[in-house]
Amino acid sequence: MATRELDKKHTAANISTAVREILDEVGAWKPENTYVTENGANVKAAFKDQSWLGCAGHNLNLVLVNGLTRVSDKDDLMSEVTQLIQVCKSVVSHVKKSRIQSKLETSLKQSVSMRWNSILTMLKSIACNTDQLKTLADEFSDRKLQRLLLDVNNQLLTEIISVLQPFDTATRMLSTDHTVSIHLVAATKWQLQKHLQVKVGDSAVTGQLKSQLSSMVDQYFHVKLLHRIAALLDPRLKANTLSVHEKEEAVAAVREMVMSNSQVGDDFEVTEPPAKKTKIDSSQTKQDQVFSDLFNTSNASPVVNEVDAYLNNTESADDILSFWKTKTDVWPKLSQCAKWILAIPATSTSSERSFSVAGRTLDDRRSQLNPDNVDGLLYLHGLSD
């Protein structure tokens, strides 16, 4: 929407003021706006009086960062995981400094703390290059690489990749720019916890890794009321995703919204948002695959009002926005509420991508760009997406 130079300290008050000024500029500020941001204390404080959600992508990243680094002195099993990750980092660092990197069919990728799921990316790059790395290490008589490769437990490497892969899939689905995503947050947590259940045949290390990650999911991957309402408003997820208590809470909130024609916790008139062209991307197919066991619409409630009629309805739809568009005349108030809730993104990935573009725009050779020019360049870049 806009890029601004903040020459003051990044305090909550200054961030809040800057955001308000930008929204006022484009006529987008409303007291009922919901803000989705990363979890920095100053950013959260900036929106303490507003409807706010933490970025689901950042929360998933916190799960992995803490789940793969928290190791107690007595935790030998998790030490094996962290040691393997460290060995893989050493392999990548060594290969990148040698001639071997240019000989590989696919390059090795280093783990970068600022990049989501980069540990998985690194491990996968090691796994797919293991045989060629061994061959090249012998060919170049690279003793250090030979020793490092001997320390790579290939069986454990495969197991860790299998455990971490669903986190990457979830991050990508929740980070879409052109499709609805907030309704999948609750389902994502459900599926991750299901995936992290220790199964017969899991090694002791894999079982410990799953248990630790499951604990981190509970601690860091937060599902708020707005997420549960959004899941309820997906005809495929309304029956299976939420617990009885969570569903009752979400239904009560939706009833209140319909009765007051307002969003949860806010007192405002709901007006039709500007028409927006939707673009369906390949994430829809992924959603169908990952959440297929949750996409169920069976329910039985007495048809009393719009909410009960919806809960009793057994129709489904691959595109949730199309579903609610067809129900505008049938359930006008509920459809209006669905439009407002489903417009909230699950992640702040779009902003993260803008930060990356800004970093490439303001490089060492263009460090003196006028802030207004930076704003214009990033705005034009955004239009091309």
C-alpha positions as CSV (number, residue, x, y, z in Angstrom):
1,M,0.0,0.0,0.0
2,A,2.8,2.4,0.9
3,T,6.4,2.6,2.1
4,R,7.5,5.2,4.5
5,E,10.8,6.3,6.1
6,L,10.4,6.1,9.8
7,D,13.1,8.4,11.1
8,K,11.9,8.1,14.7
9,K,12.4,5.3,17.1
10,H,10.4,2.2,16.3
11,T,8.1,2.5,19.4
12,A,4.6,1.3,19.5
13,A,3.2,4.9,19.4
14,N,5.3,5.8,16.4
15,I,4.4,2.7,14.5
16,S,0.7,3.2,15.2
17,T,0.9,6.8,14.0
18,A,2.7,5.9,10.8
19,V,0.1,3.2,10.0
20,R,-2.8,5.5,10.7
21,E,-1.4,8.2,8.5
22,I,-1.0,5.8,5.6
23,L,-4.4,4.3,5.9
24,D,-5.9,7.8,6.2
25,E,-4.1,8.8,3.0
26,V,-5.8,6.1,1.0
27,G,-9.1,6.2,2.9
28,A,-8.7,2.8,4.3
29,W,-8.6,3.5,8.1
30,K,-11.6,2.2,10.0
31,P,-11.9,1.4,13.7
32,E,-13.0,-2.2,12.8
33,N,-9.9,-3.0,10.8
34,T,-8.0,-6.2,11.7
35,Y,-4.2,-6.1,11.5
36,V,-2.0,-9.1,10.8
37,T,1.6,-8.6,11.8
38,E,4.7,-10.4,13.1
39,N,5.0,-10.8,16.8
40,G,7.5,-8.1,17.7
41,A,6.6,-6.6,21.1
42,N,6.5,-3.0,19.7
43,V,4.4,-4.0,16.7
44,K,1.9,-5.9,18.9
45,A,1.7,-3.0,21.3
46,A,1.0,-0.6,18.4
47,F,-2.3,-2.4,17.7
48,K,-3.2,-3.2,21.3
49,D,-6.5,-1.3,21.0
50,Q,-7.3,-2.8,17.6
51,S,-8.3,-6.2,16.3
52,W,-5.0,-8.0,15.9
53,L,-3.7,-11.4,14.8
54,G,-0.2,-12.7,14.8
55,C,1.1,-13.9,11.4
56,A,0.6,-17.6,11.1
57,G,3.8,-17.9,9.0
58,H,5.8,-16.3,11.8
59,N,4.2,-18.6,14.3
60,L,5.1,-21.7,12.4
61,N,8.7,-20.4,12.1
62,L,8.8,-20.0,15.9
63,V,7.7,-23.6,16.3
64,L,10.6,-24.8,14.2
65,V,13.2,-22.5,15.5
66,N,12.4,-23.4,19.1
67,G,11.6,-27.0,18.4
68,L,15.0,-27.6,16.7
69,T,17.2,-25.7,19.1
70,R,15.9,-26.3,22.6
71,V,18.0,-29.1,23.9
72,S,18.7,-29.8,27.6
73,D,21.9,-31.3,28.8
74,K,20.1,-34.6,29.5
75,D,18.3,-34.7,26.1
76,D,20.6,-37.0,24.1
77,L,18.0,-37.8,21.5
78,M,17.4,-34.2,20.5
79,S,21.1,-33.6,20.6
80,E,21.4,-36.1,17.7
81,V,19.1,-33.9,15.6
82,T,20.9,-30.6,16.4
83,Q,24.3,-32.2,15.7
84,L,23.1,-33.5,12.4
85,I,21.8,-30.0,11.4
86,Q,25.2,-28.5,12.5
87,V,27.1,-31.1,10.4
88,C,24.9,-30.3,7.4
89,K,25.6,-26.6,7.8
90,S,29.4,-27.3,7.9
91,V,29.0,-29.4,4.7
92,V,27.3,-26.6,2.9
93,S,29.8,-23.9,4.1
94,H,32.7,-26.1,3.0
95,V,31.3,-27.0,-0.4
96,K,30.4,-23.4,-1.2
97,K,34.0,-22.3,-0.6
98,S,35.3,-25.1,-2.9
99,R,35.2,-26.0,-6.6
100,I,32.7,-28.8,-5.8
101,Q,29.7,-26.5,-5.6
102,S,30.0,-25.7,-9.4
103,K,30.1,-29.4,-10.1
104,L,26.8,-30.3,-8.4
105,E,23.7,-30.8,-10.5
106,T,21.7,-28.8,-7.9
107,S,23.5,-26.4,-5.6
108,L,23.5,-26.8,-1.8
109,K,21.4,-24.3,0.2
110,Q,22.6,-22.9,3.5
111,S,20.2,-22.4,6.4
112,V,19.4,-18.7,7.0
113,S,17.7,-17.6,10.2
114,M,15.7,-14.9,8.5
115,R,14.2,-17.3,5.9
116,W,11.3,-19.6,6.9
117,N,11.9,-23.3,6.6
118,S,15.5,-22.8,5.5
119,I,16.7,-25.7,7.7
120,L,14.4,-28.1,5.7
121,T,15.7,-26.6,2.4
122,M,19.3,-27.2,3.5
123,L,18.6,-30.8,4.6
124,K,16.8,-31.6,1.4
125,S,19.7,-30.1,-0.7
126,I,22.1,-32.4,1.2
127,A,19.9,-35.4,0.8
128,C,19.5,-35.1,-2.9
129,N,23.3,-34.5,-3.4
130,T,24.7,-37.1,-1.0
131,D,25.9,-39.6,-3.6
132,Q,27.4,-36.9,-5.9
133,L,29.1,-35.2,-2.9
134,K,30.8,-38.5,-2.0
135,T,31.9,-39.1,-5.5
136,L,33.3,-35.5,-5.8
137,A,35.0,-35.7,-2.4
138,D,36.9,-38.8,-3.5
139,E,37.6,-37.3,-6.9
140,F,39.1,-34.1,-5.4
141,S,40.7,-35.9,-2.5
142,D,38.8,-33.6,-0.1
143,R,39.6,-35.1,3.3
144,K,37.5,-32.6,5.2
145,L,34.4,-33.2,3.1
146,Q,34.9,-36.9,3.4
147,R,35.0,-36.7,7.2
148,L,31.9,-34.5,7.3
149,L,29.9,-36.8,5.0
150,L,30.8,-39.7,7.3
151,D,29.1,-37.8,10.1
152,V,25.9,-37.4,8.2
153,N,23.4,-40.0,9.4
154,N,21.4,-40.5,6.2
155,Q,18.6,-42.5,7.8
156,L,18.1,-39.8,10.4
157,L,18.3,-37.1,7.7
158,T,15.5,-38.7,5.8
159,E,13.4,-39.0,8.9
160,I,13.9,-35.3,9.9
161,I,12.9,-34.2,6.4
162,S,9.7,-36.3,6.6
163,V,8.8,-34.7,9.9
164,L,9.5,-31.1,8.8
165,Q,8.0,-31.3,5.3
166,P,4.4,-30.6,6.4
167,F,5.5,-27.4,8.1
168,D,6.8,-26.1,4.7
169,T,3.6,-27.2,3.0
170,A,1.5,-25.4,5.6
171,T,3.6,-22.2,5.4
172,R,3.2,-22.0,1.6
173,M,-0.6,-22.6,1.8
174,L,-1.1,-20.0,4.5
175,S,1.1,-17.4,2.7
176,T,-0.9,-17.1,-0.5
177,D,-1.6,-13.7,-1.9
178,H,-4.5,-14.5,-4.2
179,T,-6.7,-16.9,-2.3
180,V,-8.4,-17.0,1.1
181,S,-6.2,-18.4,3.8
182,I,-7.5,-17.5,7.3
183,H,-10.0,-20.4,7.4
184,L,-7.1,-22.9,7.1
185,V,-5.3,-21.8,10.3
186,A,-7.3,-23.9,12.7
187,A,-7.2,-26.9,10.2
188,T,-3.4,-26.5,9.9
189,K,-2.9,-26.8,13.6
190,W,-5.2,-29.9,13.7
191,Q,-3.3,-31.5,10.8
192,L,0.2,-30.7,12.2
193,Q,-0.7,-32.2,15.6
194,K,-2.1,-35.3,13.8
195,H,1.2,-35.6,11.8
196,L,3.3,-35.2,14.9
197,Q,1.7,-38.1,16.8
198,V,4.3,-40.7,17.5
199,K,3.6,-43.9,15.5
200,V,4.7,-47.5,15.7
201,G,7.9,-47.8,13.7
202,D,9.2,-44.3,14.5
203,S,12.8,-44.3,15.8
204,A,13.4,-43.0,19.3
205,V,15.0,-39.8,17.9
206,T,12.0,-39.2,15.5
207,G,9.6,-39.8,18.4
208,Q,11.4,-37.3,20.6
209,L,11.5,-34.7,17.7
210,K,7.8,-35.1,17.1
211,S,7.0,-34.7,20.7
212,Q,9.0,-31.6,21.0
213,L,7.6,-30.0,17.9
214,S,4.1,-30.9,19.1
215,S,4.7,-29.1,22.3
216,M,6.0,-26.1,20.4
217,V,2.9,-26.1,18.1
218,D,0.7,-25.8,21.3
219,Q,2.9,-23.0,22.6
220,Y,3.5,-20.9,19.6
221,F,0.9,-21.6,16.9
222,H,-2.0,-19.7,18.2
223,V,-5.6,-20.2,16.9
224,K,-7.7,-17.2,17.9
225,L,-11.5,-16.7,17.7
226,L,-11.3,-15.1,14.3
227,H,-9.5,-18.2,13.0
228,R,-12.2,-20.5,14.4
229,I,-15.0,-18.3,13.0
230,A,-13.3,-18.5,9.6
231,A,-13.0,-22.3,9.8
232,L,-16.7,-22.4,10.7
233,L,-17.5,-20.4,7.6
234,D,-15.9,-22.9,5.3
235,P,-18.6,-25.4,4.5
236,R,-16.0,-28.2,4.2
237,L,-14.4,-27.6,7.6
238,K,-17.4,-26.5,9.8
239,A,-18.0,-30.1,11.1
240,N,-14.6,-31.6,11.8
241,T,-12.0,-28.9,12.5
242,L,-13.1,-27.5,15.9
243,S,-13.7,-29.1,19.2
244,V,-17.3,-29.0,20.6
245,H,-16.4,-26.0,22.9
246,E,-14.5,-24.1,20.1
247,K,-17.4,-24.7,17.7
248,E,-20.0,-23.4,20.3
249,E,-17.9,-20.3,20.9
250,A,-17.5,-19.7,17.1
251,V,-21.2,-20.2,16.5
252,A,-22.1,-17.8,19.3
253,A,-19.8,-15.2,17.9
254,V,-21.3,-15.6,14.4
255,R,-24.8,-15.3,15.7
256,E,-23.8,-12.1,17.5
257,M,-22.3,-10.8,14.2
258,V,-25.4,-11.6,12.2
259,M,-27.7,-10.1,14.9
260,S,-25.8,-6.9,15.2
261,N,-24.6,-6.8,11.6
262,S,-21.1,-6.2,12.9
263,Q,-17.7,-7.9,13.5
264,V,-16.8,-9.6,16.7
265,G,-16.1,-7.2,19.5
266,D,-16.6,-4.1,17.4
267,D,-19.7,-1.9,17.0
268,F,-19.8,-0.7,13.4
269,E,-21.9,-0.7,10.3
270,V,-20.9,-3.4,7.8
271,T,-20.7,-1.9,4.3
272,E,-20.0,-3.7,1.1
273,P,-16.3,-3.6,0.4
274,P,-15.1,-2.6,-3.1
275,A,-15.3,-5.3,-5.7
276,K,-12.0,-7.1,-6.0
277,K,-10.9,-9.4,-8.7
278,T,-9.9,-12.8,-7.3
279,K,-7.2,-14.9,-8.7
280,I,-7.1,-18.7,-8.0
281,D,-3.6,-20.2,-7.7
282,S,-2.3,-23.7,-7.4
283,S,-2.6,-23.6,-3.6
284,Q,-6.2,-24.7,-3.9
285,T,-5.1,-28.1,-5.1
286,K,-2.7,-28.4,-2.2
287,Q,-5.5,-27.5,0.2
288,D,-7.7,-30.2,-1.2
289,Q,-4.9,-32.7,-0.7
290,V,-3.8,-31.7,2.8
291,F,-7.2,-31.2,4.4
292,S,-9.2,-33.8,2.5
293,D,-10.0,-35.7,5.7
294,L,-11.4,-32.5,7.3
295,F,-13.4,-31.2,4.3
296,N,-16.7,-32.6,5.5
297,T,-20.1,-30.9,5.6
298,S,-22.3,-33.3,7.6
299,N,-24.2,-31.5,10.3
300,A,-27.7,-31.5,11.7
301,S,-29.2,-28.3,13.3
302,P,-32.7,-27.0,13.3
303,V,-33.2,-24.3,10.6
304,V,-34.2,-21.3,12.6
305,N,-32.2,-18.4,11.1
306,E,-29.4,-17.8,8.7
307,V,-26.7,-19.3,11.0
308,D,-28.8,-22.4,11.7
309,A,-29.6,-22.7,8.0
310,Y,-26.0,-22.6,7.1
311,L,-25.0,-25.1,9.8
312,N,-27.7,-27.5,8.5
313,N,-26.7,-27.0,4.9
314,T,-24.8,-30.0,3.3
315,E,-23.5,-28.2,0.2
316,S,-19.8,-27.9,-0.4
317,A,-17.6,-25.9,-2.7
318,D,-14.0,-26.0,-3.9
319,D,-13.9,-22.2,-3.8
320,I,-15.1,-20.7,-0.6
321,L,-15.5,-17.2,-2.0
322,S,-17.7,-18.5,-4.8
323,F,-19.8,-20.4,-2.3
324,W,-20.6,-17.3,-0.3
325,K,-21.2,-15.3,-3.5
326,T,-23.9,-17.7,-4.5
327,K,-25.5,-17.4,-1.0
328,T,-25.7,-13.6,-0.9
329,D,-29.4,-13.6,-1.6
330,V,-30.1,-16.7,0.6
331,W,-28.2,-15.6,3.7
332,P,-27.5,-11.9,3.2
333,K,-26.3,-11.0,6.7
334,L,-24.2,-14.1,7.1
335,S,-22.7,-13.7,3.6
336,Q,-21.7,-10.2,4.6
337,C,-20.0,-11.4,7.7
338,A,-18.2,-14.1,5.8
339,K,-16.8,-11.5,3.3
340,W,-15.4,-9.5,6.2
341,I,-13.9,-12.4,8.0
342,L,-12.5,-14.2,5.0
343,A,-10.8,-11.0,3.7
344,I,-8.4,-11.2,6.6
345,P,-5.1,-12.9,5.5
346,A,-3.6,-15.6,7.6
347,T,0.0,-14.2,7.3
348,S,1.8,-11.0,6.7
349,T,3.8,-12.6,3.9
350,S,2.8,-9.9,1.4
351,S,4.5,-7.3,3.6
352,E,7.5,-9.6,4.0
353,R,7.9,-9.8,0.3
354,S,7.8,-6.1,0.1
355,F,10.6,-5.8,2.6
356,S,12.7,-8.1,0.5
357,V,12.0,-6.0,-2.6
358,A,12.9,-2.9,-0.6
359,G,16.2,-4.5,0.4
360,R,17.0,-5.1,-3.2
361,T,15.9,-1.6,-4.2
362,L,18.0,0.2,-1.6
363,D,21.2,-1.6,-2.3
364,D,24.7,-0.1,-1.8
365,R,24.6,1.7,-5.2
366,R,21.3,3.3,-4.5
367,S,21.5,4.1,-0.8
368,Q,20.6,7.8,-1.4
369,L,17.2,7.2,-3.0
370,N,14.6,9.7,-2.0
371,P,12.0,8.0,0.3
372,D,9.2,9.1,-2.1
373,N,11.0,7.4,-5.0
374,V,11.3,4.2,-3.0
375,D,7.6,4.4,-2.2
376,G,6.8,4.8,-5.9
377,L,9.1,2.0,-7.0
378,L,7.7,-0.4,-4.5
379,Y,4.1,0.6,-5.3
380,L,4.7,-0.1,-9.0
381,H,6.4,-3.4,-8.2
382,G,3.3,-4.3,-6.2
383,L,1.0,-3.6,-9.1
384,S,3.0,-6.0,-11.3
385,D,2.4,-9.0,-8.9
